[in-house]
């Protein structure tokens, strides 16, 4: 929801990116609200599962060594949630960048239609994404938006192509991760880097969504 002042919307509390509704020429940007809610819902669902592991660490659907039981529906669901999150958070941060520029330059949709100012918009968003979520941004390009093996870039090596098609979810206390293993194929090392959905969500909380808090993970002496 918008901030207490109904005329403003704080998009980034650290960089003070603030939208003044009455000054925006782009009139409809409700996507910023439901995208934020969707990201919270995904993080909450993964956090509930992390708490479940803490309370019942030897549940067979998670495995006992950090590797998933890949016959479990939980594996498929958490894999999908990581992919949904990475795609959605990239879109969310891109939209923050766009709205910031539109307000600064007093742009309407007419100023960006048919590719106008496209490079400027893309360059600003790319710089912002690479500062905030570089590893998730890479994951979005090479796994969640499309598999690197399907549409490889010139610099994508065999290890990256192979890992893009692998089951990548692991539990390493207290979080679920993807790409936790530094995958190699021959002498080549995959470009995919580890990241945790809920840890990322909490790391960004003070910046992007201080009103949304995840449940804390219980502090039990579990050595997983």
N, C-alpha and C positions, 0 to 999 in steps of 0.2 A: 504494500500500500504506500501511497505518497507520504512524505514526512508531515509533521504536525502543521507546518505552514502549508496550507493546501495549494499554494501557488508555486511551491518549489519541490523538486525531487533530487535528492542527493544520490548520485550514481557511484561516486568514489569518494569515500570519507577521508582518504589519505591525500589524494591529489586535488581534493576539493572540486570535483566535477559536479556542478549543480545546474539543473535544468529549471528555468523559469517558464512555467507553462504558458503564461500570457505573452511571452516574447518569442515562443517557438513558432516558426512557420510550418514545420512538419506537425500536423495536428493530431495524427493518430499513431501512437507508439505504445499501444497496450501490450505488445509483445514483451516489453521489458518487465511487466508485472507477472505474466503467467510463466515466462521463462525462469524468473527467479523462484517462483513457487515450485516449478517442476524440479529445479536443481536441489532445492531443499528436500523435496519428497524422495528423490533418489538417494541423497546423502543419509536421510533418516532411515531408509530401508536397509542400506548397507550397514549403518551403525547398529541397528537392531540385531543384525546377524553377527556383528563383532561382539556385542554383548552376549549373544547366545553362545558363542564359542567360549568366552570367558567363564560363563556359568556351567557349561557342559563341554569341556575341552576334548573329550574323547568320543564325541558324537561322530558316528561313522560317516555321516554325510559331509563332514569337513576333513576327515583324515586326521592323523595324529602327528605327522611329521612336517606339516605345513603345506603339503601337496593335497590338492582336492581329490575327493572321490568323484571322478568325472562321469560316473553313471548316475550321479545325483542331479535332480532338477535344480538344486541350489547352485550348482556349478554353472549351469546354463543361464540362470537368472542373474547371478552376480556378474558374469561375463557381459551379458547384455547391458546391465546397469552401468558398468564402466564405459561401454561404448556410447550409450545414450548420454551419459554425463559429459564425456569429452566433446561430443558433437554439440551439445546444448551450451556448454560453458564458452566454447569458442564463439558461437553465435551471439551469446549474451555480451561478451566483451567487445566483439565487433560492433554491436549496436550501441554500447556505451560510447565508443569512439566516434561513431557516426553522429549521434545526437550532440556530443560535445562540439564537433566541427560545425554542425548545422547551426547551433546557437551562436558560436563565435563568429561565423561568417554570415549569419542571417540568411541561411539558405532555406529554400522550400524544396519539395520533391522535383520541381521543374529544373532546379540547378544540378540535379544528379541524374535525371532521366536520360536514357539513351547513351549511357556511358560517360556523361559529362563529369569531369573531376574524379574519375574512377581511380586513377593512379594515386592521387593525393589521399583519397579516402582509404585505399588499401594499404598504402605505405604507413599511414598513421596507426591503423589498426594492427598491422603486423608488428610494428615496434612495441606497441602496448602489450600484445599477446606474448611476445618473446621476453618481455620483462616479467610478466605475471605468471605465465604457465607454459614455459618453453617445452617441457617434456610432454605435457598433455596436448599441446599444439602439434607436436610431431606425431603423437599417437593418433590424433584425429586425421592427419594426412595419410598415415600409413596403415591404419587398422579400421577405425570406426567409420570414416566417410567412405572409404574403399580400401581394400587390401592392397598393400604395396605390390604383391605378386600380380594383381590384376592390371595395375596401371603404374609400373615402376618409373621413377625418375632416373635420369642418367647416372646419378651418384648412388643409387640404391644397390647395395651389394647383395650377394646370395644369402648371407646370414639375415639381413633385414627382410628379404622376401620370404624366407622360410619362417622366421618368427612371426611375421604378420599373420600366418595361417595356423599358428600353434595355439593350444590352450594355455593362456598366459596368467590366469588368476592363481594366486597363492595366498595363504594366510601366514603372516609372520607377526607374532604378537606385538602390539595389540590390534594390528590393522590387516585388512585385505589389500593386496597389491596386484598390479600387473607388471610384467617384465622384471620381476625381482631377480631372475637369473640373467647374468650377463652372457647372452647366447653367442656362440661362435660356430662358424662353419669353415673348417680348414683354418686358414690364417685370418679370415675376415670376422669382424665383430659387428653385431647388429647395432643399428642406430637407435633402436628403441631403448628408452631409459625407464627405470622403475618409477611408479607413482602410486599413491594411495588416494582413493576417492575421498574418504572422510577426512583424512589428514589435510588434503588440499582444501576441502571445504572449510575446515576450521582455520587454516592458515589465512584464507581470504576473508574470514568473517568480519574482522574489524574494518576492512577496506570496503567490502561490497554489500554485506548483509548483516550488520551488527544486531538486528532485531531477531535473527534466526539462530537458535542455539541447538546443538545436538546433545543428546544425553551423554553424560560422561561414561567411560568404560570402567567397570569395577576394578579396583586395584587388588587383585588376588595374587598370591605368590605362585604364579604359574610359569614354568620355564618351557615355553614353546618356541 
